[in-house]
Amino acid sequence: MITSLTTSGQAWLADLGPREQSALTARRHIAAETSTDVDAICATVSPDVFFAIPVRTRAGHELRAGTVLTDAGQVRGYYAGRSGSYLVRSSQQLTSITTDWYVLNETAATLLGTGEVNGVDATGREWVVSSVVLFPTAPDGIRGEICATRAPMDDVLLDRVVVTAGSAVANAALLDRFSLAARAGDWDAVAAELAPGHTMAVRIDDPDDGSVVHTASPFSALLGGGDDLTMLNRVATDWFVFAELLVRRTDGARRLALIQPVEGGRILGTFGYGRA
């Protein structure tokens, strides 16, 4: 049963152009994720992958072993293992942005427990998890699933979520300070906007340097190397910000799509994808 046009795979979209093809690619993957068929899910994923799925804890977004995936075998293992903890029953899109190379969805997904989740037996239970997901897309499937989750799943299951959200207006101002400091090359001011436990997982594809995954790089490595910077798309909510940034360089431009969860007025993590 179709519950939303933003999750339905209408094949005629592929004939209209790269933006519509990108939408179709992401929607086919989202539809497949509601099945229990790992083969069907993986058939919607490009072999050239980058998944960043940090574990949300009260301390922040932890990049534990198995949460940054860079090959198809790891991705298959992730989906197979996840089915032993929970299944995705449905996904309600709250915000959706589609470009010719990525789709961003803020979602409220209904999950069905099939086993243990973060140390809690969730078998047979349903709950809703709030997340924001970036799907970089390619002609042969999604290139990645890059996700930040609002609250720890064990806290949601045990009904002990502590609401610490700020305001969308305050977080929009935070995004402005961060991006303006980056434009000015003031990396100390950029660092001042980050939480002490800030984590990073960003892949950048560059014709000269190949594909590099940044997990502990200074922001100058991601956003520097150009003579100007601007913003093409942005979203500010009470718990995360998203920006598509364009860095002008002598050899062209670098495009970056970055999800940044926020708590206590500071950026907890930076997760995304970039390309030249």
N, C-alpha and C positions, 0 to 999 in steps of 0.2 A: 504494500500500500504506500503510495506517495504521500508524504506528509509536508513536503516543502519543495517548491520549484528550485531552490538553491541546493538541493541534494539529489535531484532527478537527472539521470543521464540521457539527454535527448540528442540522438546521434547526429541530427541535422546541424547542430552547432559547429561540427568539425568543418563544414563547407563554407563557413562565413569568414574565418580569419584566425590569426594566432591567439587573440584574446579569447574568442569563443572556444577554441580548441583547448586552451588552458583551463577554462571553466569546466569543460567536459571531462578532461583528465582528472581533475580534483574530485568532481562529483562521482565519477565511476569508482574512485577509491573509497570515498565516504560510504557509498552504497555497499561496497564489498565488505567494509569493516563491520557491518551489522550482521554478517554471516559468521558461521563457525568454520568456514572453509579457508584454510591457510593458503592453499594453492590459488584460490580465487582472489584473495587479498593481494598476494605477491604478484599476480599477473597484472595488477594495476600500478606496480612500482617499477621504475626504471632500474636497470642493473647498475647504473652510476649513481650511488646513493650517498646521502648525508642525513642521518636522523639525529636529532638532539632532543632527548626526552628526560630532562632533569627531574629528580624526585623532590617534590615539594615537602619540606619539613618546616617546623616552626622557626628553624634557624635561617631558612632561605630556600634556594634551589640547588640541590646537591647533584653534582655530576659523578655519580657512582659508576663502578664498573658495569658495562653493558648499557649505558645510557647515551653514549655517543657512538653511532654505528656508521661504518664506512664501507661495508661490503654487503652483497646480497645475502650471503649466508647468515650474517649477523641479524639482518632484518627478518629473515624467515624464522630464526630462533626466537627473536623478540615476539613475533605474533603467535608462534606456537606456545611460548611460555605464558604470554598474557592470557590466553584462553583458559589456562589453569587457575587464574585468579578472578577474571571477570570477562564478560562479553558486553559489547556495545549494543544496546537495544534500539536506541534512536538518538538523533543529534539535532537539536534545535539551533538554528543559526541566528545569533543576535546581531552580529555585524559581519558583512561579507564584502571583500574587495577583490576584484579580479583584474589582473593585468596580463600581458602576453607572456610573462615568465613566472608568475606566482599567483596563488590565491591565499588570502588571509581570511580566516573564520574565527570569530569569537562565538563560542558554543556553550550550550547547557546540555550535556549528554547524559542520558539515562543509562546506567550500567546495571548489569545483573551479575551478582557474585557467584563464582563457581569454585571458590577456594579461599585461601588466605590472602589478604591485602594489607600490606604494611603491618603484619603481625596480628591482624584481626580476622577472625573467621567470618567471611561475608557470604558464605554459601546460601543461595536462595534469596538473598536480600537485594532490593533495588535502591539505588540512590542516584542523586544528580550531582555531577561534577562540573564546575565552571572552568573553562580553559580557553586559551587563545592559541591557534595553530596556524603556522605558515607552511604552505605546500609549494615549494619550488617545483615547477612543472617542466616536462620535456616531451618530445613527440611520442616517446614510448612509455610514458607513465609519470607518476610523481617522482621527483628526484629526491624528495625528502619530506619528512614530517618533523617539524620543529615546534615544540610545544612548551607552554608554561601553564601551570595549574594554580588556581587561586588559593586553595586551602589543602592541607594534608588530608589524604583520603582516610587515614585512620581517625582523624579528628571528626571528619564528616560522618563516618560510620558510627562513632561513639557519641555523636551529638555534643561535641565539646569545642566546636569552632569558636575561636575568639575573633570577633570582628575588629579589624584594625585598619580598615580602609580609610584613605584620605578622601579627597574630592577630585572630580574630573578636572575642575578648574585649576586646583593646585598642581595636579600632575601635568596638565598642559603647560603650566608655567615652568615646571621642572624640565620638561622636554625642550622648551625654548631656551632655558639657561644652558642645558647640555649641548644643544646643537649650535648655539651661537658661540659658546666657548670652543667647540670643535672647529668651527669656521675660522675663528681667530687663531687657532693653533695654541690655545691656552690649555695645555694638558693638565696642569695643576687644578684649574677650575673644573675641568671635566672630571678628574678624580674626586673632587670634593662632592660631587653629586652621587657617588657610589657608596653603597653600604659596605661595612667592613668585610663581610663575607661574600662580596660580589663574585659571581662565577660567569664564565663566558664559554660559548661554543658557537663559532661562526665559521662557515666555509666560504672562501673566496676563490672564484675561478678567474684566472688571468692567462691570456695567451702566451705571455713570456715566462711566467713562473709556475704554470700549471695550477692544480687545485691544492690549496693549503687550508687546513683546519686550525683555527686559532682557539686555544683554550686558556692561554695565560699571557696573551700578547697585550702590550700597551695599546690604547686606543689610537695612538699615532700610527700604528701599523695598519689599522683598519681604515681610518678616516684621513690620514695624512697623505703626503705625496702629491697634493694638488694645490692649485692656486685659488680655488673657491669651492664652496659647498652650498647646496640648496636642498629643499625638501619638496618631494613630489606628492606623497600621500602621508597622512598622519591620522592617528586615532588616539584619543586620550580618554580613559575611563577612570573609575575610582580605585582600580587596582593594577592597571598596566598602561603603558604607552607603546605605540607602534609608529615607526617612521620609515618611509622609503627615502633614502638620501642619495643625492647625485653629487659626486666629487669630480670637479673639472680638473683634468690633468693635461699635460702637453701631448700625450699620446692618445687622448680621447677622454673617456670618463669611466668612473667606477660607480656602479649602482649597488646599494646596500639596502636590504629589507631587514629591519631589526625589531624584535620583540623585547621589551624591557619591563618585567614586573616591578612594581613599586610598593614599598611599605615604609611607613614612618618618614615619608618625604625623601627617601633615598632609593636608588635603583639597585634591586637585589641581583639582577643578572641581565646579561645581554646574549640573546640567542637569535641566529639569523643566517642569512645567505647573501653573498655578493657576487658580482660578476663585472668584468670589464666590458 
